[in-house]
Amino acid sequence: MSRTVYETATSLDGFIADQDNSLEWLFAVGSGSPDDEDTEALDSTAEFIKGAGAIVMGATTYEWIHEHEGDKPWPYAAPTWVLTHRELPRVEGDLRFTSADTDQELRDLHAEMSKAADGRDIWVVGGGRIAADLARLGLLDEVRVSVAPLSLGGGAPLLDGRVQLRPLEAKLAGPFACLRYEVVKG
């Protein structure tokens, strides 16, 4: 059965993008000097992403990836849903532009993604509103977040809504604290 997992990075003060909707801050942090434990945490993230059966993200996340990848083919093999209300540039790859404005539309979209994932995980890339809405509807199973040792002071929030979590795991990966939480449902 597919799990829906929000896997992302955040600043220490809880922002996934800065006030200009940029992720440049994330790459400025660097990877540090990983030891064996660090490599294990980084490998776990890479394996999760590689094994995802479906991907969902917001328009701002898609635009940032497109801006930095240019017109190269989409970097992910899994079918990717981009939630948007505007026309976005398209690149080669399995991209599906849609909106989900109501709870029922989001439930229907989640069912479609689950079917496409065929038992593999659904990766919620960003943003915080999508993840919070999925959690509110009982559709988000896990939050995996790599916390950077940096404060942004504002920007796009990690979770844009109330979500109760239960800690599962904490590891170091270079300068990042990698945290895994189960979403408390009901």
VOSE-483022 format. One record per residue: residue in three letters; x, y, z of N, C-alpha, C, O, CB in turn. Coordinates in steps of 0.2 Angstrom, whole numbers, plus 2048, in hexadecimal, padded with zeros to 3 digits. Glycine has a CB too. Layout:
BEGIN
ALAXYZXYZXYZXYZXYZ...
***
This chain:
BEGIN
MET8047FA8008008008008048068008098078047FB800806SER80380B7FC8068117FC8068158028008168058048167F6ARG80B81880480B81D80980C82480681082580181181C80FTHR80A82980980B83080780F83380B80E834811804834806VAL81583680981B83880D81D83F80A81E84080482183380DTYR81D84480F82084A80E82784A80F82984A81581C850812GLU82B84A80A83284A80B835851808835852803836844807THR83885580D83B85B80B84085D81084285A81483586080BALA84386380F84886681384586D81684087081284E86880FTHR84786F81B84487581E84A87982284F87682483E874823SER84987F82384D88382784C88282E84687F83084D88B825LEU85088383384F88283A84888583C84588384185588583EASP84788B83984188F83B83B88D83783589083784289683BGLY83B88783383588483083388782A82D887828830885835PHE83888982583688B81F83988781983F88581A83889281EILE83588581483888180F83B88580983E88280583387C80CALA83988B80983B88F80383C89680783889880C8378907FDASP84089A8048418A180783C8A68058378A48018488A4806GLN83C8AC8078378B18058368B27FE8318B57FB8388B7809ASP83B8B07FA83B8B17F28398AA7EF83A8AA7E98428B47F0ASN8378A67F383589F7F083B89B7EE83A8977E982F89F7EBSER84189D7F08478997EE8498947F38488947F984D89F7EDLEU84D88F7F085088A7F485788A7F485B8867F684E8837F1GLU85A8907F28618917F18648907F886A88E7F98638987EFTRP8618927FD86389280486588B80686A88980A85E894809LEU86188680386287F80586987C80286D87980685D87B802PHE86B87F7FC87187C7F98778807FC87D87E7FC87187E7F2ALA8768867FF87B88A80387D88780988388880B879891804VAL87988380C87A87F81288087A81188487981587487C815GLY88087780B88587280988386B80C87E86A81088C87480CSER88786680B88686080D88B85E81388A85881688785B808GLY88F86281589486081A89885A81989985981389085E821SER89B85781E8A085181D89C84B81F89D84A8258A7852820PRO89884881B89584281E89983C82089E83A81D89083F818ASP89783A82689B83382889682E82789182F82389C834830ASP89782882989382282788C82382988782182589681C82BGLU88A82682F88382783188082C82C87A82B82A883829838ASP88483182A88183682688083381F87A83581C88683C825THR88482F81C88382C81687D828816879828811889828814GLU87B82481C87682081C86F82481C86A82281887681C823ALA86F82A81F86982E81F86883181886283281586A834824LEU86E83381486D83680E86B83180986783280487483980CASP86E82B80986C82580586482380686182280187081F806SER86282480C85B82280D85682780A851825807859823815THR85882E80A8548338068548317FF84F8327FB85783A808ALA85A8307FC85B82F7F58578297F38548297ED86282E7F3GLU8578237F785381D7F584C81F7F684881C7F18558187FAPHE84A8237FA8428247FB8408287F483B8267F1841829801ILE84482D7F28428317EC84282C7E683D82D7E28478377EBLYS8478287E68488247E084281F7E084081D7DA84E8207E0GLY84081C7E583A8177E683381A7E682E8167E683B8137ECALA8328217E682C8247E68288227E082A8227DA82C82B7E6GLY8218207E181D81E7DB8198237D88168237D38198187DDALA8188297DC81582F7D98188357DD81A8347E380D82E7DAILE81783B7DA81A8417DD8148467DD8118477D88208437DAVAL81484A7E280F8507E18138567E48178567E980984F7E5MET81285C7E18158627E38118687E180C8677DD81C8637E0GLY81286E7E480F8747E28128777DC8188757DA80E8797E8ALA80F87C7D98128807D38188837D581D8837D180C8857D1THR8198867DB81F88A7DD8258857DD82A8877DA81E88D7E3THR82487F7E082987A7E082B8787D98318787D78278747E4TYR8268777D58278757CE82B87A7CA8308797C68218737CAGLU8298817CB82C8867C78348877C98388887C582988D7C9TRP8358867D083C8867D28408817CF8468827CC83C8857DAILE83E87A7CF8418757CB8428767C48488757C183D86E7CCHIS83D8797C183D87A7BA8438807B884687F7B483787C7B7GLU8438857BC84788A7BC84E8887BC85388A7B98468907C1HIS8508837C18578817C285887B7BD85E8797BC85787F7C9GLU8548777BA8558727B68548747AE8578717AA85086C7B7GLY85187A7AD85087C7A784B8777A38478757A685787C7A3ASP84D87679C84887279884B86B798849867794848875791LYS84F86979D85186279D84B85E79F8468607A18568617A3PRO84B85779D84585379F8448537A68498547AA84684C79CTRP83E8527A983C8527B084184D7B38428477B18358507B1PRO84484F7B984984B7BC8468447C084A8407C284D84F7C1TYR8408447C083D83E7C48398397BF83583C7BB8388407CAALA83A8337C183682E7BC82F82D7BE82B82B7BA83A8277BDALA82D82E7C482682D7C78228327C48248387C382682D7CEPRO81B8307C38178357C081683B7C681683A7CC8108327BFTHR8168417C38168477C881084B7C680F84D7C181D84B7C7TRP80C84D7CC8078517CC8098587CE80C8587D480184E7D0VAL80885D7CA8098647CC8028687CE7FE8687C980E8687C7LEU80186A7D47FB86D7D57FC8757D48008787D67F986C7DDTHR7F88777CF7F887E7CD7F28817CA7ED87D7C87FE87E7C7HIS7F18877C97EC88A7C67EE88F7C07EA8937BE7E888F7CBARG7F488E7BF7F78927B97FB88E7B47FD8887B67FC8987BCGLU7FC8907AE80088D7A980788D7AB80A8927AD7FF8907A2LEU80A8877AB8118867AD8158847A78128807A38128827B3PRO81C8857A68208827A182087B7A28208787A78278857A0ARG82087779C82087079C82786D79A82A87079581A86D798VAL82986879D82F86479A82D85D79982885B79B83586579FGLU83285979683085279483084E79B83584F79F83684F790GLY82B84A79C82B8467A28238457A381F8487A082E8497A8ASP8228417A881B83F7AA8198447AF8198437B581B8387ADLEU81784A7AD8148507B180D8517B080A8507AA8188567AFARG8098527B58028527B58008597B98008597BF7FE84C7B8PHE7FE85E7B57FC8647B87F58647BA7F08637B57FE86A7B3THR7F38667C07EC8657C27EB86A7C87F086D7CA7EA85E7C4SER7E586A7CA7E386E7D07DF8697D57DC8657D27E08757CFALA7DF86B7DB7DB8677DF7D886C7E57DB86D7EA7DE8617E3ASP7D386F7E37D08757E77CC8737ED7CB8777F17CD87A7E3THR7C986D7EC7C486B7F27C78657F57CC8627F27BD86A7EFASP7C58637FB7C785D7FE7C68577FA7CA8537FA7C485D805GLN7C08577F77BE8517F37C38517ED7C584B7EB7B78517F0GLU7C58567EA7CA8567E47D08547E67D48507E37CA85D7E1LEU7D38567ED7D98537EF7D984C7F17DE8487F07DB8577F5ARG7D384A7F47D28427F57D383E7EE7D68397EE7CC8417F9ASP7CF8417E97CF83D7E37D683D7E07D88387DD7CA8417DELEU7DA8437E07E18437DE7E583E7E17E983B7DE7E384B7DEHIS7E483E7E87E88397EC7E78327EA7EC82E7E97E783A7F3ALA7E18317E97DF82A7E67E28287DF7E58237DE7D78297E6GLU7E282D7DB7E582D7D47ED82B7D57F08277D27E48337D0MET7F082F7DA7F782F7DB7F98287DE7FE8257DC7FA8347DFSER7F58267E37F681F7E67F581A7E17F98157E17F081E7EBLYS7F181A7DC7F08157D77F68157D27F98107D17EA8167D3ALA7F981B7D17FF81B7CC8058197D08098167CD8008237CAALA80581A7D780B8187DB80B8107DB81180E7DC80A81B7E2ASP80680D7DA8068067DA8098027E080E7FE7DF8098037D4GLY8088057E680B8027EC8118067EF8138057F480C7FB7EBARG81480A7EA81A80D7EC8178147F08128167EF81F80F7E6ASP81C8177F381A81E7F78198237F281B8247EC82081F7FBILE8148287F481382E7F18178337F58178347FB80B8307F2TRP81B8377F182083C7F381D8437F381C8457ED82783C7F0VAL81B8467F881984D7F981F8517F98238517FE81484E7FFVAL8218557F48278587F382785F7F782B8617FB82A8597ECGLY8228637F58208697F881A86C7F581886A7EF82686E7F7GLY81786F7F88188747FE81487280481086D80481687B7FCGLY81587680881287580F80B87580F80887281481587A814ARG80787980B80087980B7FD8728087F986F80B7FD87E806ILE80086F8037FE8688007FF8638067FA85F8078028677FAALA80586380980685E80E80185F8147FE85A81780D85F811ALA8008658167FB86681C7F486481A7F086181E7FB86E81EASP7F28668147EB8648117EB85C8117E585A8137EA86780ALEU7F085980F7EF85180F7EF84F8167EB84A8177F684F80BALA7F385281A7F284F8217EC8518247E984C8287F8853825ARG7E98568237E28588257DD8538237D88518277E085F823LEU7DE85081D7D984C81A7DB84481C7D784081A7D984C813GLY7E08438207E283D8227E683981D7E683381D7DC839824LEU7E883C8187EC8398127F38398127F783680E7E983C80CLEU7F683D8177FD83E81880083981D7FD839823800845819ASP80483481C80782F82180D83182580D83082A80882981DGLU81183582181883682481B83D82281A83F81C81D830823VAL81F84082682384682582A84482682C84282B82084C829ARG82E84582183584482183884B82083784E81A83883E81CVAL83C84E82483E85482384685582584885282B83A85A827SER84A85882185185982285186082585086582185585781CVAL85386182B85386882E85A86B82D85F86882F851868835ALA85B87182986187482886387982E85E87B831861878822PRO86987983086B87E83586C88583387188883387287B838LEU86688783186588E82E85E89183085988D82F86788E827SER85E89783185789A83285689F82C85A8A382B85789E839LEU85089F82A84E8A382484A8A982684A8AE82384A89F81FGLY8478A982C8438AF82E83C8B082A8398B482C8478B582DGLY83B8AB8268348AC8228358A881B83A8A68198338B3821GLY82F8A781882F8A481282989F8128248A08158358A0811ALA82989A80E82489580D82589081382A88D814825891806PRO81F88F81782088B81D82088381B81E88181681A88C821LEU82488082082487881F81D87581F81C87181A828875825LEU81987782381287482380E87A82480E87E82981186F829ASP80987C8208058818207FE87F8237F987F81F804885819GLY7FE87D8297F887B82C7FA8778328008758337F3877827ARG7F58758367F687183C7F786A83A7F38678377F1872842VAL7FD86783C7FE86083B80185D84280686084480285F835GLN7FE85884480185584A80584F84880384B8447FC85284FLEU80C84E84B81084984981384584F81384885481684D845ARG81583F84D81883B85281F83985082083684A814834853PRO82483B85482B83985182D83285182A82E85583083C856LEU83083084B83282A84A83A82984A83C82384C82F828843GLU83D82E84784582D846848834846845838843846828840ALA84E83484885383A84785A83884585C83384985283E84DLYS85D83A84086383983E86783F83B86484483A863833838LEU86D83F83B87184483887384283187583D83087784683DALA87384782D87684782687A84D825877852823870845821GLY88184D82588485382588285882988185782F88485681DPRO88085E82787E86382C87686382D87486783187F86A829PHE87385E82A86C85E82B86A85983186D85383286985B824ALA86485A83486185683985B85383585685683385F85983FCYS85B84C83385684982F85184683485384183885984482BLEU84B84883484684683984084383583E84582F84384C83CARG83D83E83883883A83583283A83A83383884083A833833TYR82C83B83882683C83C82083883982083883282484383DGLU81C83583D81683283B81183783C81183B84181482B83FVAL80C83883780783D83880183983C7FF83483B80483F831VAL7FF83D8417FA83B8467F483C8427F28428417FB83E84DLYS7F08378417E983883E7E38388437E48348487E8832838GLY7DE83B8417D883B8457D884084A7D484184E7D7835847
***
